Amino acid sequence: MKAEESAFYPALMEKKEAREDAMEGIEEHHVSELVLKELEINSNLLQKPQAGVYNSNVKDLRFMVLVQPDKSITE
């Protein structure tokens, strides 16, 4: 994610027609990082991860990584 943010997004931000897409991508990366941190905290701090919270976070991350990119391609 960081490589994409440093390599591609600055160039996209310079183009008026691509700026909104770049900003959306940056926001999606931010949300993905938050979910990953929650997964890490949940699995590291608890001997038995809380299944409901953990499963919910995994579903959210799966949606953001697998489903959402396909959705934006078809738009």
C-alpha positions in Angstrom: 0.0 0.0 0.0 2.8 2.4 0.9 4.5 1.9 -2.4 1.3 2.7 -4.3 0.7 5.8 -2.2 4.2 7.1 -2.8 4.6 6.1 -6.4 1.2 6.5 -8.1 -1.0 8.8 -6.0 1.2 11.9 -6.2 1.1 11.8 -10.0 -2.7 11.2 -9.9 -3.2 14.1 -7.5 -1.7 16.4 -10.1 -4.3 15.5 -12.7 -7.6 17.1 -12.0 -9.6 14.3 -13.6 -7.9 11.6 -11.4 -7.7 13.5 -8.1 -11.0 12.1 -6.7 -10.0 8.5 -7.5 -6.6 9.1 -5.9 -8.2 10.5 -2.8 -10.6 7.6 -2.6 -7.7 5.1 -2.9 -5.8 6.9 -0.1 -8.9 6.7 2.1 -9.4 3.0 1.3 -5.8 2.3 2.3 -6.3 4.2 5.5 -9.4 2.1 6.4 -7.5 -1.1 5.5 -4.6 -0.1 7.8 -7.1 0.5 10.6 -8.7 -2.9 10.2 -5.3 -4.6 10.0 -4.3 -2.9 13.2 -7.5 -4.1 14.9 -6.9 -7.6 13.8 -3.3 -7.5 15.1 -4.4 -6.1 18.5 -7.2 -8.6 18.8 -5.0 -11.6 18.0 -1.9 -10.3 20.0 -3.6 -9.1 23.2 -6.0 -11.9 23.7 -5.1 -15.5 24.1 -8.4 -16.4 22.5 -9.4 -13.7 20.0 -13.0 -12.6 20.3 -14.5 -14.5 17.4 -17.2 -12.0 16.6 -14.9 -9.0 16.5 -12.2 -10.9 14.7 -14.5 -12.4 12.1 -16.2 -9.0 11.5 -12.8 -7.4 10.8 -11.7 -10.2 8.5 -15.0 -9.8 6.5 -14.5 -6.1 6.3 -10.9 -6.5 5.1 -11.9 -9.2 2.6 -14.6 -6.9 1.2 -12.2 -4.0 0.8 -9.5 -6.1 -0.8 -11.5 -8.5 -3.0 -15.0 -7.1 -3.7 -14.6 -3.3 -3.7 -11.9 -3.1 -6.4 -14.1 -5.2 -8.7 -17.0 -2.8 -8.0 -15.0 0.3 -9.0 -13.8 -1.4 -12.2 -17.4 -2.0 -13.3 -18.5 1.6 -12.6 
